[in-house]
Amino acid sequence: MLCDELVDHAIDVVAVDFEVADLTDIPFFNADVAAQGKPAGVARVLAQMGAADALVLACPEYNYSIAPALKNIIDWASREP
């Protein structure tokens, strides 16, 4: 997997810590759900993003665009205050 190779190479070059976010339990963005509070999976990934010094976003190409799971977490993150 390309992401695994990237992590392995980066660790060999510099001392860094990597976390891969699990997007499998992230529900599709819904403003009504967001108004009631973030689901636990969304809160977890947003906390990972907030704690990071940098982000590397990687996903397979899907229908000439980014994968829906990545787009979805970007939708959730873009609504952060």
Chimera marker file (.cmm) of the C-alpha trace (Angstrom):
<marker_set name="trace">
<marker id="1" x="0.000" y="0.000" z="0.000" r="1" g="1" b="0" radius="0.5"/>
<marker id="2" x="1.397" y="3.392" z="-0.972" r="1" g="1" b="0" radius="0.5"/>
<marker id="3" x="0.565" y="5.023" z="2.369" r="1" g="1" b="0" radius="0.5"/>
<marker id="4" x="2.468" y="2.314" z="4.250" r="1" g="1" b="0" radius="0.5"/>
<marker id="5" x="5.496" y="2.839" z="2.003" r="1" g="1" b="0" radius="0.5"/>
<marker id="6" x="5.324" y="6.598" z="2.586" r="1" g="1" b="0" radius="0.5"/>
<marker id="7" x="5.253" y="6.104" z="6.348" r="1" g="1" b="0" radius="0.5"/>
<marker id="8" x="8.139" y="3.613" z="6.253" r="1" g="1" b="0" radius="0.5"/>
<marker id="9" x="10.256" y="5.929" z="4.102" r="1" g="1" b="0" radius="0.5"/>
<marker id="10" x="9.524" y="9.016" z="6.191" r="1" g="1" b="0" radius="0.5"/>
<marker id="11" x="10.432" y="7.200" z="9.399" r="1" g="1" b="0" radius="0.5"/>
<marker id="12" x="13.770" y="6.188" z="7.844" r="1" g="1" b="0" radius="0.5"/>
<marker id="13" x="14.525" y="9.797" z="6.833" r="1" g="1" b="0" radius="0.5"/>
<marker id="14" x="13.388" y="11.786" z="9.874" r="1" g="1" b="0" radius="0.5"/>
<marker id="15" x="12.088" y="11.084" z="13.345" r="1" g="1" b="0" radius="0.5"/>
<marker id="16" x="8.330" y="11.460" z="12.980" r="1" g="1" b="0" radius="0.5"/>
<marker id="17" x="5.228" y="9.840" z="14.395" r="1" g="1" b="0" radius="0.5"/>
<marker id="18" x="2.398" y="8.871" z="12.064" r="1" g="1" b="0" radius="0.5"/>
<marker id="19" x="-1.217" y="8.104" z="12.813" r="1" g="1" b="0" radius="0.5"/>
<marker id="20" x="-3.540" y="6.776" z="10.154" r="1" g="1" b="0" radius="0.5"/>
<marker id="21" x="-7.116" y="7.900" z="10.750" r="1" g="1" b="0" radius="0.5"/>
<marker id="22" x="-9.809" y="5.228" z="10.554" r="1" g="1" b="0" radius="0.5"/>
<marker id="23" x="-12.680" y="6.627" z="8.476" r="1" g="1" b="0" radius="0.5"/>
<marker id="24" x="-14.811" y="3.477" z="8.461" r="1" g="1" b="0" radius="0.5"/>
<marker id="25" x="-17.271" y="4.650" z="11.116" r="1" g="1" b="0" radius="0.5"/>
<marker id="26" x="-17.707" y="8.225" z="9.856" r="1" g="1" b="0" radius="0.5"/>
<marker id="27" x="-21.334" y="8.850" z="8.824" r="1" g="1" b="0" radius="0.5"/>
<marker id="28" x="-22.062" y="10.955" z="5.759" r="1" g="1" b="0" radius="0.5"/>
<marker id="29" x="-22.224" y="14.639" z="6.653" r="1" g="1" b="0" radius="0.5"/>
<marker id="30" x="-25.721" y="15.733" z="7.575" r="1" g="1" b="0" radius="0.5"/>
<marker id="31" x="-26.407" y="19.203" z="8.953" r="1" g="1" b="0" radius="0.5"/>
<marker id="32" x="-29.257" y="17.886" z="11.135" r="1" g="1" b="0" radius="0.5"/>
<marker id="33" x="-26.938" y="15.304" z="12.727" r="1" g="1" b="0" radius="0.5"/>
<marker id="34" x="-24.181" y="17.917" z="13.129" r="1" g="1" b="0" radius="0.5"/>
<marker id="35" x="-26.630" y="20.245" z="14.917" r="1" g="1" b="0" radius="0.5"/>
<marker id="36" x="-27.205" y="17.523" z="17.542" r="1" g="1" b="0" radius="0.5"/>
<marker id="37" x="-23.477" y="17.051" z="18.070" r="1" g="1" b="0" radius="0.5"/>
<marker id="38" x="-20.693" y="15.237" z="16.302" r="1" g="1" b="0" radius="0.5"/>
<marker id="39" x="-20.812" y="11.436" z="16.212" r="1" g="1" b="0" radius="0.5"/>
<marker id="40" x="-18.021" y="9.756" z="18.180" r="1" g="1" b="0" radius="0.5"/>
<marker id="41" x="-16.059" y="8.710" z="15.074" r="1" g="1" b="0" radius="0.5"/>
<marker id="42" x="-16.147" y="12.236" z="13.687" r="1" g="1" b="0" radius="0.5"/>
<marker id="43" x="-15.021" y="13.736" z="16.991" r="1" g="1" b="0" radius="0.5"/>
<marker id="44" x="-12.160" y="11.222" z="17.169" r="1" g="1" b="0" radius="0.5"/>
<marker id="45" x="-10.827" y="12.011" z="13.671" r="1" g="1" b="0" radius="0.5"/>
<marker id="46" x="-11.248" y="15.768" z="14.126" r="1" g="1" b="0" radius="0.5"/>
<marker id="47" x="-9.286" y="15.533" z="17.388" r="1" g="1" b="0" radius="0.5"/>
<marker id="48" x="-6.513" y="13.653" z="15.546" r="1" g="1" b="0" radius="0.5"/>
<marker id="49" x="-6.475" y="16.355" z="12.883" r="1" g="1" b="0" radius="0.5"/>
<marker id="50" x="-6.425" y="19.136" z="15.456" r="1" g="1" b="0" radius="0.5"/>
<marker id="51" x="-3.540" y="17.595" z="17.364" r="1" g="1" b="0" radius="0.5"/>
<marker id="52" x="-1.392" y="17.096" z="14.267" r="1" g="1" b="0" radius="0.5"/>
<marker id="53" x="1.481" y="19.355" z="13.290" r="1" g="1" b="0" radius="0.5"/>
<marker id="54" x="0.861" y="18.447" z="9.647" r="1" g="1" b="0" radius="0.5"/>
<marker id="55" x="-1.541" y="16.366" z="7.579" r="1" g="1" b="0" radius="0.5"/>
<marker id="56" x="-0.846" y="14.037" z="4.678" r="1" g="1" b="0" radius="0.5"/>
<marker id="57" x="-4.045" y="13.274" z="2.817" r="1" g="1" b="0" radius="0.5"/>
<marker id="58" x="-3.844" y="10.224" z="0.602" r="1" g="1" b="0" radius="0.5"/>
<marker id="59" x="-6.480" y="8.075" z="-1.029" r="1" g="1" b="0" radius="0.5"/>
<marker id="60" x="-7.036" y="6.109" z="-4.209" r="1" g="1" b="0" radius="0.5"/>
<marker id="61" x="-8.525" y="7.920" z="-7.182" r="1" g="1" b="0" radius="0.5"/>
<marker id="62" x="-12.252" y="7.326" z="-7.427" r="1" g="1" b="0" radius="0.5"/>
<marker id="63" x="-14.174" y="8.276" z="-10.565" r="1" g="1" b="0" radius="0.5"/>
<marker id="64" x="-11.542" y="10.931" z="-11.481" r="1" g="1" b="0" radius="0.5"/>
<marker id="65" x="-11.766" y="12.500" z="-8.023" r="1" g="1" b="0" radius="0.5"/>
<marker id="66" x="-11.015" y="11.789" z="-4.362" r="1" g="1" b="0" radius="0.5"/>
<marker id="67" x="-12.596" y="8.882" z="-2.528" r="1" g="1" b="0" radius="0.5"/>
<marker id="68" x="-15.977" y="9.602" z="-0.911" r="1" g="1" b="0" radius="0.5"/>
<marker id="69" x="-14.678" y="8.773" z="2.591" r="1" g="1" b="0" radius="0.5"/>
<marker id="70" x="-11.983" y="11.453" z="2.350" r="1" g="1" b="0" radius="0.5"/>
<marker id="71" x="-14.406" y="14.004" z="0.905" r="1" g="1" b="0" radius="0.5"/>
<marker id="72" x="-16.813" y="13.222" z="3.711" r="1" g="1" b="0" radius="0.5"/>
<marker id="73" x="-14.339" y="13.858" z="6.545" r="1" g="1" b="0" radius="0.5"/>
<marker id="74" x="-13.277" y="17.067" z="4.784" r="1" g="1" b="0" radius="0.5"/>
<marker id="75" x="-16.963" y="18.071" z="4.775" r="1" g="1" b="0" radius="0.5"/>
<marker id="76" x="-17.174" y="17.423" z="8.528" r="1" g="1" b="0" radius="0.5"/>
<marker id="77" x="-13.905" y="19.272" z="9.200" r="1" g="1" b="0" radius="0.5"/>
<marker id="78" x="-14.830" y="22.262" z="7.061" r="1" g="1" b="0" radius="0.5"/>
<marker id="79" x="-17.812" y="22.955" z="9.290" r="1" g="1" b="0" radius="0.5"/>
<marker id="80" x="-15.686" y="23.294" z="12.401" r="1" g="1" b="0" radius="0.5"/>
<marker id="81" x="-16.002" y="26.694" z="14.104" r="1" g="1" b="0" radius="0.5"/>
<link id1="1" id2="2" r="1" g="1" b="0" radius="0.2"/>
<link id1="2" id2="3" r="1" g="1" b="0" radius="0.2"/>
<link id1="3" id2="4" r="1" g="1" b="0" radius="0.2"/>
<link id1="4" id2="5" r="1" g="1" b="0" radius="0.2"/>
<link id1="5" id2="6" r="1" g="1" b="0" radius="0.2"/>
<link id1="6" id2="7" r="1" g="1" b="0" radius="0.2"/>
<link id1="7" id2="8" r="1" g="1" b="0" radius="0.2"/>
<link id1="8" id2="9" r="1" g="1" b="0" radius="0.2"/>
<link id1="9" id2="10" r="1" g="1" b="0" radius="0.2"/>
<link id1="10" id2="11" r="1" g="1" b="0" radius="0.2"/>
<link id1="11" id2="12" r="1" g="1" b="0" radius="0.2"/>
<link id1="12" id2="13" r="1" g="1" b="0" radius="0.2"/>
<link id1="13" id2="14" r="1" g="1" b="0" radius="0.2"/>
<link id1="14" id2="15" r="1" g="1" b="0" radius="0.2"/>
<link id1="15" id2="16" r="1" g="1" b="0" radius="0.2"/>
<link id1="16" id2="17" r="1" g="1" b="0" radius="0.2"/>
<link id1="17" id2="18" r="1" g="1" b="0" radius="0.2"/>
<link id1="18" id2="19" r="1" g="1" b="0" radius="0.2"/>
<link id1="19" id2="20" r="1" g="1" b="0" radius="0.2"/>
<link id1="20" id2="21" r="1" g="1" b="0" radius="0.2"/>
<link id1="21" id2="22" r="1" g="1" b="0" radius="0.2"/>
<link id1="22" id2="23" r="1" g="1" b="0" radius="0.2"/>
<link id1="23" id2="24" r="1" g="1" b="0" radius="0.2"/>
<link id1="24" id2="25" r="1" g="1" b="0" radius="0.2"/>
<link id1="25" id2="26" r="1" g="1" b="0" radius="0.2"/>
<link id1="26" id2="27" r="1" g="1" b="0" radius="0.2"/>
<link id1="27" id2="28" r="1" g="1" b="0" radius="0.2"/>
<link id1="28" id2="29" r="1" g="1" b="0" radius="0.2"/>
<link id1="29" id2="30" r="1" g="1" b="0" radius="0.2"/>
<link id1="30" id2="31" r="1" g="1" b="0" radius="0.2"/>
<link id1="31" id2="32" r="1" g="1" b="0" radius="0.2"/>
<link id1="32" id2="33" r="1" g="1" b="0" radius="0.2"/>
<link id1="33" id2="34" r="1" g="1" b="0" radius="0.2"/>
<link id1="34" id2="35" r="1" g="1" b="0" radius="0.2"/>
<link id1="35" id2="36" r="1" g="1" b="0" radius="0.2"/>
<link id1="36" id2="37" r="1" g="1" b="0" radius="0.2"/>
<link id1="37" id2="38" r="1" g="1" b="0" radius="0.2"/>
<link id1="38" id2="39" r="1" g="1" b="0" radius="0.2"/>
<link id1="39" id2="40" r="1" g="1" b="0" radius="0.2"/>
<link id1="40" id2="41" r="1" g="1" b="0" radius="0.2"/>
<link id1="41" id2="42" r="1" g="1" b="0" radius="0.2"/>
<link id1="42" id2="43" r="1" g="1" b="0" radius="0.2"/>
<link id1="43" id2="44" r="1" g="1" b="0" radius="0.2"/>
<link id1="44" id2="45" r="1" g="1" b="0" radius="0.2"/>
<link id1="45" id2="46" r="1" g="1" b="0" radius="0.2"/>
<link id1="46" id2="47" r="1" g="1" b="0" radius="0.2"/>
<link id1="47" id2="48" r="1" g="1" b="0" radius="0.2"/>
<link id1="48" id2="49" r="1" g="1" b="0" radius="0.2"/>
<link id1="49" id2="50" r="1" g="1" b="0" radius="0.2"/>
<link id1="50" id2="51" r="1" g="1" b="0" radius="0.2"/>
<link id1="51" id2="52" r="1" g="1" b="0" radius="0.2"/>
<link id1="52" id2="53" r="1" g="1" b="0" radius="0.2"/>
<link id1="53" id2="54" r="1" g="1" b="0" radius="0.2"/>
<link id1="54" id2="55" r="1" g="1" b="0" radius="0.2"/>
<link id1="55" id2="56" r="1" g="1" b="0" radius="0.2"/>
<link id1="56" id2="57" r="1" g="1" b="0" radius="0.2"/>
<link id1="57" id2="58" r="1" g="1" b="0" radius="0.2"/>
<link id1="58" id2="59" r="1" g="1" b="0" radius="0.2"/>
<link id1="59" id2="60" r="1" g="1" b="0" radius="0.2"/>
<link id1="60" id2="61" r="1" g="1" b="0" radius="0.2"/>
<link id1="61" id2="62" r="1" g="1" b="0" radius="0.2"/>
<link id1="62" id2="63" r="1" g="1" b="0" radius="0.2"/>
<link id1="63" id2="64" r="1" g="1" b="0" radius="0.2"/>
<link id1="64" id2="65" r="1" g="1" b="0" radius="0.2"/>
<link id1="65" id2="66" r="1" g="1" b="0" radius="0.2"/>
<link id1="66" id2="67" r="1" g="1" b="0" radius="0.2"/>
<link id1="67" id2="68" r="1" g="1" b="0" radius="0.2"/>
<link id1="68" id2="69" r="1" g="1" b="0" radius="0.2"/>
<link id1="69" id2="70" r="1" g="1" b="0" radius="0.2"/>
<link id1="70" id2="71" r="1" g="1" b="0" radius="0.2"/>
<link id1="71" id2="72" r="1" g="1" b="0" radius="0.2"/>
<link id1="72" id2="73" r="1" g="1" b="0" radius="0.2"/>
<link id1="73" id2="74" r="1" g="1" b="0" radius="0.2"/>
<link id1="74" id2="75" r="1" g="1" b="0" radius="0.2"/>
<link id1="75" id2="76" r="1" g="1" b="0" radius="0.2"/>
<link id1="76" id2="77" r="1" g="1" b="0" radius="0.2"/>
<link id1="77" id2="78" r="1" g="1" b="0" radius="0.2"/>
<link id1="78" id2="79" r="1" g="1" b="0" radius="0.2"/>
<link id1="79" id2="80" r="1" g="1" b="0" radius="0.2"/>
<link id1="80" id2="81" r="1" g="1" b="0" radius="0.2"/>
</marker_set>
